Amino acid sequence: MILMVIIFLLLLFWEHELNGDAVAVTLEHLHVDYPQSDVPIRYCNHMIIQRVIKEPNNSCKKEHIFIHERPRYINSVCNSLKRVACQNHSALLCFQSETKFKMTVCKLTEGTRYPACGYHISPTEGFIVVTCDDIGPVNIQRYLE
């Protein structure tokens, strides 16, 4: 009986660890900052480090966007009638938002290896283009001003 309880607790802990890793790569974690964080200086540098945003090979991302809108508004883009071809030339269709969203564009200005990356901040408003699955947006393809 004790062995079964130990195995159950180990499985429960292991499942929690797997779910914790999965949360870290969601679109909301990577791109949504609503309401916008109150970072007075070096917003992009702070957010990129805080959310561990980097390329798979640990290099700095050349560009990254943070969207300052409610997640439900971003999720509704998957219901948009504006369907466009995805950038990667796949058979998938992407969806473009019908309204502009407030966002911050972070463009790499210095550094090549994470975390030694420096970014220029550009507050803007623009349309977002996303890929969707049955649940909602899974990836931001690009933005259009």
Secondary structure as the mmCIF struct_conf table of DSSP 4:
data_model
#
loop_
_struct_conf.conf_type_id
_struct_conf.id
_struct_conf.beg_label_comp_id
_struct_conf.beg_label_asym_id
_struct_conf.beg_label_seq_id
_struct_conf.end_label_comp_id
_struct_conf.end_label_asym_id
_struct_conf.end_label_seq_id
HELX_RH_AL_P HELX_RH_AL_P1 ILE A 2 VAL A 23
TURN_TY1_P TURN_TY1_P1 ALA A 24 VAL A 25
BEND BEND1 THR A 26 THR A 26
HELX_RH_AL_P HELX_RH_AL_P2 LEU A 27 HIS A 31
STRN STRN1 VAL A 32 VAL A 32
BEND BEND2 TYR A 34 PRO A 35
HELX_LH_PP_P HELX_LH_PP_P1 GLN A 36 SER A 37
BEND BEND3 PRO A 40 ILE A 41
HELX_RH_AL_P HELX_RH_AL_P3 TYR A 43 GLN A 50
TURN_TY1_P TURN_TY1_P2 ARG A 51 VAL A 52
TURN_TY1_P TURN_TY1_P3 PRO A 56 ASN A 57
BEND BEND4 ASN A 58 ASN A 58
STRN STRN2 SER A 59 SER A 59
HELX_LH_PP_P HELX_LH_PP_P2 CYS A 60 LYS A 61
BEND BEND5 LYS A 62 LYS A 62
STRN STRN3 GLU A 63 ILE A 67
BEND BEND6 GLU A 69 GLU A 69
HELX_RH_AL_P HELX_RH_AL_P4 PRO A 71 ASN A 75
HELX_RH_3T_P HELX_RH_3T_P1 SER A 76 ASN A 79
BEND BEND7 LEU A 81 LEU A 81
STRN STRN4 ARG A 83 ALA A 85
TURN_TY1_P TURN_TY1_P4 GLN A 87 ASN A 88
BEND BEND8 ALA A 91 ALA A 91
STRN STRN5 LEU A 93 GLN A 96
BEND BEND9 GLU A 98 THR A 99
STRN STRN6 PHE A 101 GLU A 110
BEND BEND10 THR A 112 THR A 112
STRN STRN7 ARG A 113 ARG A 113
TURN_TY1_P TURN_TY1_P5 TYR A 114 PRO A 115
BEND BEND11 ALA A 116 ALA A 116
STRN STRN8 GLY A 118 CYS A 132
BEND BEND12 ASP A 134 GLY A 136
STRN STRN9 PRO A 137 LEU A 144
#
